[in-house]
Amino acid sequence: MRIAIRTGKISNPKVASRLALYTLAKELNIPPKDVFEMPYSLAQELLTVHQEIETYKAEEMNKSIKGIK
């Protein structure tokens, strides 16, 4: 799991599902059991939204850092 987190390369579906479960539970501030009971399509959409938000935040942070230099 450590390699998957650090490199982003996930070959084991069990690790992928656990990381997705953890991410959604943490970001939505709900128990993992609730995430586990969600329909797959909803969980997938929420992960996509989370990814887009994190990408946007990273892009904005990079712009700010470039502006400081």
N, C-alpha and C positions, 0 to 999 in steps of 0.2 A: 504494500500500500504506500509506503514511503516513496518508492520510485515513481509510482503513478502520480502522486501529489507533486513531486519536485519536477518531473519531466513532462507531465501531461500525457504520457503514453500509457494507455490502459488497455491491456489485452485480455484481462480476466473480467467477464461480465459480472461476477459477484462483487468484485472491487468497484466496478463502475456503479452498480446499483447502490452500494453502501455509501459511496461518495455523494451520489445524487440525493439519497435519503438524508444524509447529514446536512448537505448544503441547503436543501429546501427547509428542513426543520429549523435550522439556525436562522436563515434569512426571514422566514415567515413567523418565527418565534412561536412555533407550535410543537407539540410532542411528535417524535418520530413515528409513533403509532398512527397518528392522523395522516401523515404523509404516505405511510405504507398503504393505508386504506383508500387513498385517492385514485381515481381512474388514471391509467397510464398517460392518456392524452393530455390531461390537465397538468400532471407533473412535468411532462415534456415541455408544454407551453410555458409553464412557470420557470423552468430552467432556462429556456430560450430568452425570456424577458430578463431574468437575472444576468445572463451572459451579456446581453446588450447594454444593460445599465452599467455593469462593471467595465465593459469596453469603453463606453462613453466617459466614465469617470477617469479611466487611465489616459484617454486621449486629452481630456481637459487638464489633467495634472501635467502631462508632457508639455502642453502649450504654456502652462504657467512656468514650468522650469525653464523652458527656452526663453521666455520673456525676462526672466531674472538674469540670465547669463549675458 
